Amino acid sequence: MTRRILNRTLWTLACLIILIVVISSSLYIYDFSKSDTNLTIENIKAKQTHVFEPVLPNKAVQFPNDFKIHSEYRFEIWSFVAMLNDTKGNEYLAQWYLYRRATSENKKSGWESPQIYASQVALTTPDNIYSAERFARGGIGLVGMRSRPYRLSIDNWVWRSFSSYPVPGRLLLKTDDFKLDLKLQQNGSYIPMGDRGYQVTNKLQSQAIYGYQAPYIGASGTVNIGERKYALSGNVWLNQIWGSTEPKPEQSHIRFLYRLNNGKVLFLTQVISPSGLPHIYGSIMDHTGQVHTLDNSNVELTSSGTSTLSNGKVLPLQWTINIPKFKIFLTSDATRREQWLDLSIPSWSGTVRASGSENARGFMQVIE
């Protein structure tokens, strides 16, 4: 009799604990969703009263130390762009982005962690474009990084390696529409951006970031779409940046990436502000790590036409790129117009083709 009463009491207590946990989780999810459903690059921002580590010159990016999460800075972005082909030569574009924003500089963990993450994946196939996104708070086991061995993940989207470097490694992305499994091999150097990793992004507004690129990563693997499975191979560009000065709400960013015939990679970003001239920064890189920095003084970047998408957006998708010092003159256009990603951090992110001094396959991203 006593045992039955004890068992009934324990069962009642267990149910009460479960109920409290469910209610607490529901309240948290409700509160989190209210603040994060309209997530954009502009509104995942920390209050200006908080103090974060400044981005200053004369500080070099170091490997493998800077593959980590830089939580002392306000924001951080990991970008993974893979230009792939199947065995029949059809082109695919795979993208994975992980965005981190800190709402304060405190180091609290668990549910009080100030680190908020948003992540997006997109797969462009010959017939369709698939996309998905995830959100998570740091400190509760849903998102994060491990250094040895390297592992970067949010939910079931995982990049992992067997060393303290990201590559060689493996990327696994699974959504309701597709499953992408790529093995990654390093075919070139990790290249610090700008001056040893210090990159000015807007001189007039004193904006700068730290970061690096890895434009020579080889990829091979498979993608499952519905009942079909395709073997894929190609090249990957990895970029990680961090800083404390947020982009201004009125700014737009246009990013270009081209793989040239001579094996070099051309990377350009143009930051456009309503007041003042656009600011350009970028580089020409090769697999040995030799890099030539680019800016407004040696690059002419001109929009040569706009396109109206089915959602009514009018975007500059045709460009001319002139870099006289390196005898590069390109005219670039989108391979397909409808490559808008209607996600919480919206952008036009898709494939482009360039002709002129080079015939190059490329990638362009427009964030307004």
Summary of the structure (lengths in Angstrom):
residues: 368
radius of gyration: 22.4
end to end distance: 70.4
largest distance: 92.3
contacts: 1139
relative contact order: 0.13
helix: 12%
strand: 51%
